[in-house]
């Protein structure tokens, strides 16, 4: 009997793309493709058990050992700094973390910059690095509204195409970091299921090199 690898997949498009990579690499689980409301799917023959979780929760499941490996965006890894291994860059879910503001905004460094974001840790780290005094305003959605309504001067958020910013008369000013999906592993599982996890990682990386 193979050691089962528990894999946390983020719900949504990113998780579906990640599963397609695993499937192509030989770790398929047909029941995941069926129309159902199940959250856990396994294929003992291939030694894999998948489950869907909220994207920002993947690193928690992996860090605490409920999942052996998972797929997490680099933004989540940077924001939460979990104690896990980052094994591979899957090259999917590509976007960037950027500073954006109204097109006519001019930064006055003599006063505190008001920054609205879902990512306070990333924002604070970035502005500390350029010695800029800031006031973080933590929001959970519709970040673009903050500068439009005068709640903040700038926002720190994920930018894919920049279309949403443009439609709201905002523009990206600085890129903080490029983002993509990463294969991550629990440190204890990596030790005790090393052979299985390393093979999974090698098979996925070999497939990505082909593409």
C-alpha positions in Angstrom: 0.0 0.0 0.0 1.4 3.4 -1.0 1.8 6.2 1.4 -1.0 8.6 0.6 -0.1 12.2 -0.1 -2.7 14.6 1.1 -2.9 17.6 -1.4 -4.7 20.9 -0.6 -6.0 22.5 -3.7 -7.3 26.1 -3.7 -10.9 26.4 -4.8 -11.5 28.1 -8.1 -9.7 28.5 -11.4 -6.2 28.2 -9.9 -7.0 24.9 -8.2 -8.5 23.5 -11.4 -5.4 24.5 -13.4 -3.2 22.9 -10.7 -5.2 19.7 -10.6 -4.9 19.5 -14.4 -1.1 19.6 -14.0 -1.2 16.8 -11.4 -3.5 14.8 -13.6 -1.2 15.1 -16.6 1.8 14.2 -14.5 0.1 10.9 -13.6 -1.6 11.7 -10.3 -5.2 11.6 -11.6 -8.3 11.2 -9.4 -11.3 10.8 -11.8 -14.0 11.5 -9.1 -12.7 15.1 -8.8 -14.1 15.7 -12.3 -17.6 14.5 -11.4 -20.5 16.8 -10.6 -20.8 16.5 -6.8 -20.4 18.5 -3.6 -17.7 16.3 -2.1 -14.6 18.1 -0.7 -12.3 15.1 -0.5 -11.3 12.8 -3.4 -8.8 10.0 -3.4 -7.1 7.5 -5.7 -5.3 4.9 -3.5 -3.8 3.3 -6.7 -1.9 6.6 -7.4 -1.4 7.3 -3.7 -3.1 10.7 -3.7 -5.9 12.3 -1.7 -7.1 15.8 -2.9 -9.3 18.3 -1.0 -10.6 21.8 -1.9 -10.0 24.6 0.5 -10.2 28.4 0.5 -7.0 29.7 -1.3 -5.8 31.7 1.7 -6.2 28.6 3.9 -4.0 26.3 1.9 -0.8 27.3 3.8 -2.6 26.8 7.2 -3.6 23.2 6.2 0.0 22.5 5.0 1.8 24.2 7.9 -0.3 22.3 10.5 0.0 19.0 8.8 -3.6 18.4 7.7 -2.1 18.5 4.1 1.3 17.1 3.1 1.5 19.4 0.1 -0.6 22.2 -1.4 -0.8 24.9 -4.0 -0.5 28.5 -2.8 0.0 31.8 -4.5 3.3 33.6 -3.7 1.2 36.5 -2.3 -0.3 34.2 0.4 3.1 32.8 1.3 4.6 36.3 1.6 1.7 37.7 3.6 1.5 34.9 6.2 5.1 33.7 6.2 4.1 30.1 7.1 6.8 27.6 8.3 6.7 25.4 5.2 8.9 24.4 2.3 8.4 26.0 -1.1 9.2 23.2 -3.6 8.4 24.5 -7.1 7.0 27.4 -9.1 4.1 26.1 -11.2 4.1 29.1 -13.5 0.3 29.5 -13.3 -1.8 32.2 -11.8 0.7 34.8 -12.9 0.1 38.4 -11.7 1.9 41.0 -9.7 1.6 42.8 -6.3 1.6 46.5 -7.1 1.0 49.9 -5.7 -1.8 51.8 -7.5 -3.4 55.2 -7.1 -5.5 57.8 -8.8 -3.8 59.0 -12.1 -3.3 62.5 -10.8 -1.9 61.5 -7.4 1.4 63.0 -6.3 3.1 61.6 -3.2 4.0 64.2 -0.6 6.7 62.6 1.5 6.2 65.1 4.3 3.1 63.4 5.4 2.1 59.8 6.3 1.0 57.8 3.2 -2.4 56.1 3.7 -2.3 52.6 2.2 -5.4 50.4 1.7 -4.8 46.7 1.2 -5.7 43.1 1.9 -2.0 42.4 2.4 -0.8 44.5 5.4 2.4 42.5 5.9 3.5 42.8 2.3 2.7 46.5 2.2 4.5 47.2 5.5 7.6 45.3 4.4 7.7 47.1 1.1 7.4 50.6 2.5 9.8 49.8 5.4 12.3 49.0 2.7 12.0 52.4 1.1 11.8 54.2 4.5 8.3 55.6 3.9 6.0 56.3 6.8 2.6 54.7 6.2 -0.9 54.2 7.8 -2.3 50.8 6.9 -6.0 50.5 6.2 -6.9 46.8 6.2 -9.8 46.1 3.8 -11.3 42.7 2.7 -12.8 43.7 -0.7 -13.2 46.4 -3.4 -9.9 47.9 -2.6 -10.1 50.1 -5.6 -12.9 52.2 -3.9 -10.5 53.4 -1.2 -8.6 56.1 -3.2 -11.7 57.0 -5.2 -13.6 57.9 -2.0 -10.6 59.5 -0.3 -10.2 56.7 2.3 -6.6 56.1 1.2 -3.9 57.7 -1.0 -2.8 54.4 -2.6 -3.6 50.7 -2.6 -1.4 47.7 -2.5 -3.2 44.9 -4.4 -2.9 42.1 -7.0 -2.9 43.3 -10.5 -3.5 40.9 -13.5 -4.3 43.0 -16.5 -4.8 46.4 -14.9 -8.2 46.7 -16.6 -10.1 47.1 -13.4 -7.7 49.9 -12.3 -8.1 51.7 -15.6 -11.9 51.5 -15.5 -11.8 53.2 -12.1 -9.3 55.9 -13.2 -6.5 54.3 -11.2 -3.1 53.3 -12.4 -0.3 50.9 -11.2 2.8 52.9 -10.1 5.3 50.3 -8.7 5.5 46.6 -8.9 6.4 45.1 -5.5 6.7 41.5 -6.5 5.7 39.0 -9.3 3.2 36.4 -8.2 2.6 32.8 -9.3 1.3 29.5 -7.8 3.8 27.5 -5.8 3.9 23.8 -4.8 4.5 23.9 -1.0 5.1 21.1 1.6 4.7 20.4 5.3 8.2 20.1 6.8 7.4 16.9 8.9 5.6 15.3 5.9 8.6 16.1 3.7 10.8 14.2 6.1 8.5 11.1 6.6 7.1 10.9 3.0 10.2 12.3 1.4 10.4 9.7 -1.4 6.7 10.2 -2.4 6.7 14.0 -2.2 10.0 14.3 -4.1 8.8 12.0 -6.9 5.6 14.0 -7.1 7.6 17.2 -7.3 10.0 15.8 -9.9 7.1 14.5 -12.1 5.4 17.9 -12.0 8.6 19.8 -12.8 9.4 17.4 -15.7 5.9 18.0 -17.1 6.3 21.8 -16.8 9.7 21.6 -18.6 8.0 19.8 -21.5 5.4 22.6 -21.7 
